[in-house]
Amino acid sequence: MFCGYPITPSTEILAGWAKAADKNKNLIFIQTEDEAAAGFGAIGGILAGKKAWVATAGVGNVIMQDPLSLAEGMRIPIVVYIAQRGGPSTGTVIFSQQEVVLTRKGGNGEGLRIVYSPGNIQELYDYVFKAFDIAWKYYFPVFILSDGYLGKTLGEVAFHQGKAMPSHPIMLNEHRAAAGHSLNLRNCYSLEEELGEVLKKQISDYEKMSEKVVEHEEFYVKDADLLIFAHGSVSQAAKAAIIEARAKGLRVGLFRPLTLSPFPIKESRKVVRGIKKILVVEASLGQFSDIIKSAIFGGTDAKYFEFFKPAEGITPEEILEKIEEYL
């Protein structure tokens, strides 16, 4: 089941699903009046036993935070595709990495979400499959943090059909109880202590789950003097720059988190040991860099550099120029 409201650059998801649903009656497509209704509609479908997801971008991501916060609080296994676009507000309909904080933390609450940051269209395809399995296994909202460039890229993808996690009506809680997951169908509490106890259990579940789902990639890091941190489609530009830099004898590598939430903290702290210089590259004004600083705090004496281009594409040539400048 898919619920959505058109907003560039995520509209292709709606259009593609609508065409597929027209041919396959097992698929349900509902175009709602706005993004909030889409989120609540998907939650309703999940409560009734359907696997459901939504797609949005930019200001639509903002509007959808109310139902997504509800999904977090109620442990609803919703899957959300985010196609980042330039902001603030309407901004551009093209590209950015400015929705990192919004997607990781959302509205009021503790940000108990799983956020994947794929770097190419094969990963985009693969992680949508994985998102549904992980959501229904652990009962946390799962996000695919894409962007306008990645979402509109045309290329070859290796199709596959894995064994999917089964769905079931969430209102019938025996499945969740058997798995040890906390069931929470309340959204309003009279006492602080009531909400506090619910949050403690959910935070505990999230922490136990985190080390099982956290993912990252290391690229030429073993002998690197300069280590680049990048995520999403920008990481692909970083890889291309690193290959060129290596051809010139420059020892540079890449650490790429595939999960922005939970973040690979242990792995990032381990990889920076002995590194002389760190360069964070992102298409926003430090939203990703702030995560890195928090993760590696106190674990390295490396010099720290940043290359930001909010809401603009970053080329391998630009990254190579920074590599040569700092090495």
Secondary structure as GFF3:
##gff-version 3
##sequence-region A 1 327
A	DSSP	beta_strand	2	4	.	.	.	ID=ss1
A	DSSP	alpha_helix	11	23	.	.	.	ID=ss2
A	DSSP	beta_strand	29	31	.	.	.	ID=ss3
A	DSSP	alpha_helix	35	47	.	.	.	ID=ss4
A	DSSP	beta_strand	53	56	.	.	.	ID=ss5
A	DSSP	alpha_helix	59	63	.	.	.	ID=ss6
A	DSSP	alpha_helix	65	74	.	.	.	ID=ss7
A	DSSP	beta_strand	79	84	.	.	.	ID=ss8
A	DSSP	alpha_helix	100	105	.	.	.	ID=ss9
A	DSSP	beta_strand	114	116	.	.	.	ID=ss10
A	DSSP	alpha_helix	121	138	.	.	.	ID=ss11
A	DSSP	beta_strand	142	147	.	.	.	ID=ss12
A	DSSP	alpha_helix	148	151	.	.	.	ID=ss13
A	DSSP	alpha_helix	174	179	.	.	.	ID=ss14
A	DSSP	alpha_helix	192	213	.	.	.	ID=ss15
A	DSSP	beta_strand	216	219	.	.	.	ID=ss16
A	DSSP	beta_strand	226	229	.	.	.	ID=ss17
A	DSSP	alpha_helix	232	247	.	.	.	ID=ss18
A	DSSP	beta_strand	252	257	.	.	.	ID=ss19
A	DSSP	beta_strand	259	261	.	.	.	ID=ss20
A	DSSP	alpha_helix	265	271	.	.	.	ID=ss21
A	DSSP	beta_strand	277	282	.	.	.	ID=ss22
A	DSSP	alpha_helix	287	296	.	.	.	ID=ss23
A	DSSP	beta_strand	303	308	.	.	.	ID=ss24
A	DSSP	alpha_helix	316	326	.	.	.	ID=ss25
###
